[in-house]
Amino acid sequence: MNAPKGSSSDKNSQTIIDSAKRALKIESQAVEDLVNRIDETFVNVVHHIDQCQHLVITGMGKSGIIGKKIASTFSSLGLPTLFVHAADASHGDLGMIMKKDTVIAISNSGETEEIAKLLPSFKRINCTLVAITGRPTSTLAKCSDYVLNIGVQEEACSKDLVPTSSTTATLALGDALAVALMELRGVQEERCAQNHPGGSLGRRLLTTGADLRHSGAEIPRVLADAPSSGVLGEISKKHLGVTLVVDQEGNLKGLVTDGDLRRIVEKGKDISKMNASIMMVKNPKTITKETLAAKAVQIMEEHSITSLIVTNEKKIDGIIHLHAILKAGVV
């Protein structure tokens, strides 16, 4: 039952809405403020990440959780990346870090005790140290080779009890570093696919025309001189709504769809007097068996079609239908 207007429940609802909107505005401003801080220091950090043997992220608490996500993002790009908990690093995990590594230490205050204890060790290892901090004059910043400032005007939490804007800004900056590295390395979908074999992303990046094509006897095809009855029969028999038109050597000449037949009839033409070569569309769209299924969908959408012919060195290798792609969960 809805509360009457003016009730305490109604006022509480408005307070909740106002608080949420305020939090989102503050956090979005924190991210926007980062834009003007992208400078040569940021560029140098990206180059160090590109050239390092391993990228190591460290942090504590909420910063550590954000660090894990940043590490995961870089790993998915094919860069060997580790997250090392700052407390665990002091108890043996420093052995994971080597001279040619780049370490990103995350601490909003720059004075996190567990990270401060590691600074002499980072110096001894002689790795490249990057600070992501909200205080460019902090102990961490002073001991680092590069400093990326994620300082925020205020936390979204009105009482400043929990990190909110600062962690959002850190996450956004980590994404910016990853995207910049992708551009620098020219990372392609195929590279990402190797690191994303599971889930919908893996299906989208790994499934190809070869995986979903109908091949062999499943391919609907008729000769160019086949009568309309033969065309209709092949379309009905193979249940794909199309048939390929080929010559005596099996070379592709064209394609006839059930939609083409309907349009011919709608124009008042007598299809009984036509053969496949008259009804077909010449130069139908083709893909290779290596083409990603997601790319095939894009081609279908661009040309308002539901089937593509799969070719191998210009020879017919199969046919792929939109229904097969949808069933596979690629899109």
C-alpha positions as CSV (number, residue, x, y, z in Angstrom):
1,M,0.0,0.0,0.0
2,N,1.4,3.4,-1.0
3,A,2.1,5.8,1.8
4,P,0.0,9.0,1.8
5,K,1.7,12.1,0.4
6,G,3.5,14.1,3.0
7,S,4.1,11.1,5.2
8,S,7.5,10.3,6.8
9,S,7.9,7.4,4.4
10,D,7.4,9.8,1.4
11,K,10.1,12.1,2.9
12,N,12.5,9.2,3.5
13,S,12.1,8.2,-0.2
14,Q,13.0,11.7,-1.3
15,T,16.0,11.8,1.0
16,I,17.2,8.5,-0.4
17,I,16.8,9.8,-4.0
18,D,18.6,13.1,-3.1
19,S,21.5,11.2,-1.4
20,A,22.0,8.9,-4.4
21,K,22.0,11.7,-6.9
22,R,24.4,13.7,-4.8
23,A,26.8,10.7,-4.6
24,L,26.7,10.2,-8.3
25,K,27.4,13.9,-9.1
26,I,30.3,14.0,-6.7
27,E,31.8,10.8,-8.0
28,S,31.4,11.8,-11.7
29,Q,33.1,15.1,-10.8
30,A,36.0,13.2,-9.3
31,V,36.5,11.3,-12.5
32,E,36.1,14.5,-14.6
33,D,38.8,16.2,-12.6
34,L,41.2,13.5,-13.7
35,V,41.0,14.6,-17.3
36,N,43.2,17.7,-16.8
37,R,45.8,15.6,-15.0
38,I,46.7,13.4,-17.9
39,D,50.1,14.7,-18.9
40,E,53.6,13.6,-19.7
41,T,53.9,11.8,-16.3
42,F,51.0,9.6,-17.4
43,V,52.6,9.0,-20.7
44,N,55.9,7.9,-19.1
45,V,54.0,5.5,-16.8
46,V,52.3,3.9,-19.8
47,H,55.7,3.4,-21.5
48,H,57.2,1.9,-18.3
49,I,54.2,-0.5,-18.1
50,D,54.7,-1.4,-21.7
51,Q,58.4,-2.2,-21.2
52,C,58.3,-3.9,-17.8
53,Q,58.8,-7.6,-17.2
54,H,55.8,-7.8,-14.8
55,L,53.3,-5.2,-13.6
56,V,52.7,-5.5,-9.8
57,I,49.8,-3.7,-8.1
58,T,49.8,-3.3,-4.3
59,G,47.4,-1.8,-1.9
60,M,45.4,-2.2,1.3
61,G,41.7,-2.2,2.1
62,K,39.4,-0.7,-0.4
63,S,42.4,0.5,-2.4
64,G,43.6,-3.1,-2.6
65,I,40.2,-4.2,-3.9
66,I,40.5,-1.6,-6.7
67,G,44.1,-2.7,-7.3
68,K,42.9,-6.3,-7.9
69,K,40.5,-5.1,-10.5
70,I,43.2,-3.0,-12.2
71,A,45.5,-6.0,-12.2
72,S,42.8,-8.2,-13.7
73,T,42.3,-5.7,-16.5
74,F,45.9,-5.6,-17.4
75,S,46.2,-9.4,-17.3
76,S,43.3,-9.6,-19.8
77,L,45.4,-7.6,-22.2
78,G,48.2,-10.1,-22.1
79,L,50.5,-8.2,-19.8
80,P,51.8,-10.4,-16.9
81,T,50.3,-8.7,-13.9
82,L,50.2,-9.6,-10.2
83,F,48.3,-8.1,-7.3
84,V,50.4,-8.3,-4.1
85,H,48.7,-7.5,-0.8
86,A,50.8,-4.9,0.9
87,A,50.7,-6.8,4.2
88,D,51.6,-10.1,2.7
89,A,54.5,-8.4,0.8
90,S,56.3,-7.9,4.1
91,H,56.1,-11.6,4.9
92,G,57.7,-13.1,1.8
93,D,55.6,-11.9,-1.2
94,L,58.3,-9.3,-2.1
95,G,60.0,-12.2,-3.8
96,M,57.6,-11.8,-6.6
97,I,59.0,-8.4,-7.6
98,M,62.1,-8.0,-9.7
99,K,64.3,-5.2,-11.0
100,K,62.6,-4.9,-14.4
101,D,59.1,-4.8,-12.9
102,T,56.9,-1.8,-12.5
103,V,55.1,-1.5,-9.2
104,I,51.9,0.6,-8.8
105,A,51.2,1.3,-5.1
106,I,47.8,2.6,-4.4
107,S,47.1,4.7,-1.2
108,N,44.8,7.7,-1.1
109,S,46.6,9.1,1.9
110,G,50.0,8.1,0.8
111,E,50.8,7.2,4.4
112,T,49.3,3.6,4.6
113,E,51.6,1.9,7.1
114,E,51.9,-1.4,5.3
115,I,52.9,0.3,2.1
116,A,55.3,2.7,3.8
117,K,57.1,-0.3,5.2
118,L,57.7,-1.6,1.7
119,L,59.3,1.6,0.3
120,P,62.9,0.7,1.4
121,S,62.5,-2.7,-0.2
122,F,61.2,-1.2,-3.5
123,K,64.3,1.0,-3.4
124,R,66.6,-2.0,-2.9
125,I,65.0,-4.0,-5.6
126,N,65.4,-1.0,-7.9
127,C,62.0,-1.5,-9.6
128,T,60.0,1.4,-11.1
129,L,57.6,2.7,-8.5
130,V,54.4,4.5,-9.5
131,A,52.2,6.0,-6.8
132,I,48.5,6.4,-7.2
133,T,47.6,8.7,-4.4
134,G,45.4,11.6,-3.4
135,R,48.3,13.4,-1.7
136,P,51.2,14.3,-4.1
137,T,53.3,15.5,-1.1
138,S,52.9,12.2,0.9
139,T,55.6,9.8,2.0
140,L,54.6,7.4,-0.8
141,A,54.7,10.1,-3.4
142,K,58.1,11.4,-2.3
143,C,59.6,7.9,-2.6
144,S,58.1,7.1,-6.0
145,D,59.5,7.5,-9.5
146,Y,56.2,8.7,-10.8
147,V,53.1,10.1,-9.1
148,L,49.5,9.9,-10.4
149,N,47.2,12.2,-8.5
150,I,43.7,11.0,-7.8
151,G,42.9,13.6,-5.2
152,V,39.2,14.4,-4.9
153,Q,37.4,17.5,-3.7
154,E,35.2,15.4,-1.4
155,E,34.1,11.8,-0.8
156,A,30.5,11.0,-1.8
157,C,29.9,9.8,1.8
158,S,28.6,13.0,3.5
159,K,30.4,12.1,6.7
160,D,33.6,11.2,5.0
161,L,33.6,7.8,6.7
162,V,34.3,5.5,3.7
163,P,36.3,5.9,0.5
164,T,33.9,6.5,-2.4
165,S,35.0,9.2,-4.8
166,S,38.6,8.4,-4.3
167,T,38.2,4.7,-5.1
168,T,36.1,5.5,-8.1
169,A,38.8,7.9,-9.4
170,T,41.4,5.3,-8.8
171,L,39.5,2.7,-10.8
172,A,38.9,5.2,-13.6
173,L,42.6,6.0,-13.7
174,G,43.5,2.4,-13.9
175,D,41.1,1.9,-16.8
176,A,42.7,4.9,-18.5
177,L,46.1,3.4,-18.1
178,A,44.9,0.1,-19.6
179,V,43.2,1.7,-22.5
180,A,46.2,3.8,-23.3
181,L,48.4,0.6,-23.2
182,M,46.0,-1.0,-25.6
183,E,46.3,1.8,-28.1
184,L,50.1,1.9,-27.7
185,R,50.4,-1.9,-28.4
186,G,47.6,-2.0,-31.0
187,V,45.9,-4.8,-29.1
188,Q,43.4,-6.6,-31.4
189,E,40.3,-8.6,-30.6
190,E,42.2,-11.8,-31.4
191,R,44.8,-11.1,-28.7
192,C,42.1,-10.5,-26.1
193,A,40.3,-13.6,-27.2
194,Q,43.2,-15.7,-26.1
195,N,42.7,-14.4,-22.5
196,H,38.9,-14.6,-22.5
197,P,37.9,-18.1,-23.5
198,G,34.9,-18.3,-21.2
199,G,31.6,-16.5,-20.9
200,S,29.8,-14.4,-23.4
201,L,32.9,-12.3,-24.1
202,G,34.8,-15.5,-25.0
203,R,32.1,-16.6,-27.3
204,R,32.0,-13.3,-29.1
205,L,35.8,-13.2,-29.5
206,L,36.5,-16.8,-30.3
207,T,33.5,-18.1,-32.3
208,T,34.1,-18.0,-36.0
209,G,32.2,-18.7,-39.2
210,A,33.8,-22.2,-39.3
211,D,32.2,-23.0,-35.9
212,L,28.6,-22.2,-36.9
213,R,28.5,-22.9,-40.6
214,H,26.3,-25.5,-42.3
215,S,28.6,-27.5,-44.6
216,G,28.6,-30.4,-47.0
217,A,25.2,-31.8,-47.8
218,E,23.6,-29.2,-45.5
219,I,24.4,-26.4,-47.9
220,P,21.3,-25.5,-50.0
221,R,22.4,-25.2,-53.6
222,V,20.9,-25.4,-57.2
223,L,22.3,-25.1,-60.6
224,A,21.9,-21.8,-62.4
225,D,19.4,-23.3,-64.9
226,A,17.3,-24.9,-62.2
227,P,13.5,-24.2,-62.5
228,S,11.6,-22.2,-59.9
229,S,10.2,-25.5,-58.5
230,G,13.7,-26.7,-57.9
231,V,14.6,-23.5,-56.2
232,L,11.6,-23.6,-53.9
233,G,12.2,-27.3,-53.1
234,E,15.8,-26.7,-52.1
235,I,14.9,-23.7,-49.9
236,S,12.1,-25.8,-48.2
237,K,14.3,-28.9,-47.8
238,K,17.3,-27.2,-46.2
239,H,15.3,-24.9,-43.8
240,L,17.6,-21.9,-44.1
241,G,15.3,-19.7,-46.2
242,V,18.0,-19.4,-49.0
243,T,19.7,-21.4,-51.6
244,L,23.0,-20.9,-53.3
245,V,23.1,-20.8,-57.1
246,V,26.2,-22.5,-58.6
247,D,27.5,-23.5,-62.1
248,Q,28.4,-27.0,-63.2
249,E,31.8,-26.8,-61.5
250,G,30.3,-25.8,-58.2
251,N,31.4,-22.1,-58.4
252,L,29.2,-19.6,-56.7
253,K,27.0,-17.5,-59.1
254,G,24.4,-16.0,-56.8
255,L,21.9,-16.5,-54.0
256,V,18.1,-16.8,-53.9
257,T,16.2,-16.1,-50.7
258,D,12.6,-16.7,-49.8
259,G,12.3,-13.0,-49.5
260,D,13.5,-12.6,-53.1
261,L,10.7,-15.0,-54.3
262,R,8.0,-13.0,-52.4
263,R,9.2,-9.8,-53.9
264,I,9.1,-11.3,-57.4
265,V,5.5,-12.4,-56.9
266,E,4.5,-9.1,-55.4
267,K,5.6,-7.4,-58.6
268,G,3.1,-9.6,-60.5
269,K,5.8,-11.7,-62.3
270,D,5.3,-15.3,-63.1
271,I,8.1,-17.2,-61.3
272,S,7.0,-20.5,-62.9
273,K,8.7,-19.3,-66.1
274,M,11.9,-18.3,-64.4
275,N,15.1,-20.3,-63.5
276,A,17.5,-19.7,-60.7
277,S,19.8,-17.4,-62.7
278,I,17.0,-15.0,-63.3
279,M,15.8,-14.9,-59.7
280,M,19.2,-14.8,-58.0
281,V,21.0,-11.9,-56.5
282,K,24.5,-11.7,-58.0
283,N,27.6,-11.2,-55.8
284,P,26.1,-12.2,-52.5
285,K,27.9,-11.3,-49.2
286,T,30.6,-13.7,-48.1
287,I,32.9,-14.3,-45.2
288,T,35.9,-16.6,-44.6
289,K,35.8,-19.4,-42.0
290,E,38.2,-17.3,-39.9
291,T,35.7,-14.4,-39.6
292,L,34.4,-13.9,-36.1
293,A,30.7,-14.6,-35.7
294,A,30.3,-11.2,-34.1
295,K,31.7,-9.6,-37.2
296,A,29.3,-11.7,-39.3
297,V,26.3,-10.3,-37.3
298,Q,27.6,-6.8,-38.0
299,I,27.7,-7.5,-41.7
300,M,24.2,-8.9,-41.6
301,E,22.9,-5.9,-39.8
302,E,24.6,-3.5,-42.2
303,H,23.0,-5.2,-45.2
304,S,19.7,-6.3,-43.7
305,I,20.3,-10.0,-44.4
306,T,20.2,-13.2,-42.4
307,S,22.7,-15.4,-44.1
308,L,26.3,-15.2,-45.3
309,I,28.2,-17.6,-47.5
310,V,31.4,-19.0,-46.0
311,T,34.2,-19.3,-48.5
312,N,37.7,-20.8,-48.4
313,E,40.0,-19.5,-51.2
314,K,36.9,-18.5,-53.1
315,K,35.4,-22.0,-52.9
316,I,32.1,-22.5,-51.1
317,D,32.8,-23.8,-47.6
318,G,29.4,-23.4,-46.0
319,I,26.6,-21.0,-45.1
320,I,26.0,-19.3,-41.8
321,H,22.5,-18.2,-40.6
322,L,21.7,-15.5,-38.0
323,H,19.7,-18.1,-36.0
324,A,22.8,-20.2,-35.5
325,I,24.7,-17.2,-34.2
326,L,21.9,-16.2,-31.8
327,K,21.5,-19.8,-30.6
328,A,25.3,-19.9,-29.8
329,G,24.9,-16.9,-27.6
330,V,27.5,-14.8,-29.5
331,V,25.3,-11.7,-29.3
